[in-house]
Amino acid sequence: MKRFISSAILAMIFLITPFLAECAFKLPAPEKIVLKNGITVYYLKNADYPLISFQMLIRGTGSAFEPGAVEGIASLTAELMQKGTAKLDADAIAEAVDFMGAGLDISASVENATVSAGSLSEHFPKLMEIAADCLINPSFKADEFTKEQSKRIDNIKAIKDNPGSAVRPYFFKAYFGAHPMGHLASGTESTLKKMTVADVKDFYKKYYRPERAIAGVVGNIEKAKLIEILEATLGKWSNPGPAAPLSTIPALPKLKGQKLILVDKPDASQAYWILGAPGYPVGDKITPQAAVMNTLFGGRFTSWLNTELRIKRGLTYGVGSNFQTWSVGGIFMANSYTKNDTIGEMLDIVLNLLKKGRKDGFGAEEVESSRNYLQGQFPQRLETNASKAGTYAMLAFYNLGFDYYDKYL
């Protein structure tokens, strides 16, 4: 099944290729700043509003880099960095940020940790002082660790009782197996129970390094003032200890044949499913074609999947498809849910749509409609300070170039 799905997807993508053309969208090019401790910052002044947004990506701090024995530690470490420093406890941090009407968040994904911050221009120096304190001086207090550990174990138990929530972690474990990309951000009950606060401190010391950080800053601030603020805050970040080697993620496993995972929940009234197949890495040249194809197949309300499964037959209230991409590769996923007695009918329709796409592709009018839809979305998705700051950091992180979206479609 997966081999068929993968070949069907590629066929649909290649059939779209002749209809693509360049898009007129232009992302403003940022200025590059390198702090004395090696942090690279990409800056764009926007004086339209008295607001500043900041986003930093820290390479090698995501779940794909954590040791398997402490699965879930990347996300837990990022969360605890906001729960107290040498100077401020969790409540003081939250109250200070709220008082400014600002936002501050530290999280971890698959390949990196992310620090996001935004405020009025007048509060930006104070906000960056707090953000830097969380990043440089996390206290990792035992009581906060225990609270978060217990909370996450309880959440995992709750997920297992909810088929709609459980299907995703079951899918990723089945698809990736023992590969690091199969690490769950939440961790597992067993890894969390064995984890200690010393493990968190060790992960932080080995993986959080200023020279691995890339940031984007967009807003109403002069370049010289920004450098002054960043050097006075993030510039104080030095390496906390010997570094773990910045290893690369292994190549994704090659799928052999079909794999079907069935999780029996006798008390469930609905069946949830995910179909997956190999995709492509971030920045691959096939990205524009894949975006157009996915929009038509399952990426919008008028897609093939939604039209056939929801609008025509009323089998579900939600269905869709998407590509997830990382530096080492990616996957294509389609997912939905329906009543137990109609799951067979639904899956037959999905597989028949894949066959149709593989055989016939999409019509010229469909492709043009999808291109127009995507081109209409791009200016909106990248018009805010926060979206631009995040995009600059992401493009630099994956070395895609700041003209990437200029020619995206």
Secondary structure by P-SEA (a helix, b strand, c coil): caaaaaaaaaaaaaaacccbbbbccccbbbbbbbcccbbbbbbbbbccccbbbbbbbbcccccccccccccaaaaaaaaacccccccccaaaaaaaaaaacbbbbbbccccbbbbbbbccccaaaaaaaaaaaaaccccccaaaaaaaaaaaaaaaaaaaaccccaaaaaaaaaacccccccccccccaaaaaaccaaaaaaaaacccccccccccccccccaaaaaaaaaacccccccccccccccccccccccccbbbbbbbbccccccccccccccccccccaaaaaaaaaaacccccccaaaaacccccccccccbbbbbbccccccccccccccccaaaaaaaaaaaaaaaaacccccaaaaaaaaaaaaaaaaaacccaaaaaaaaaaaaaaccccccccccc
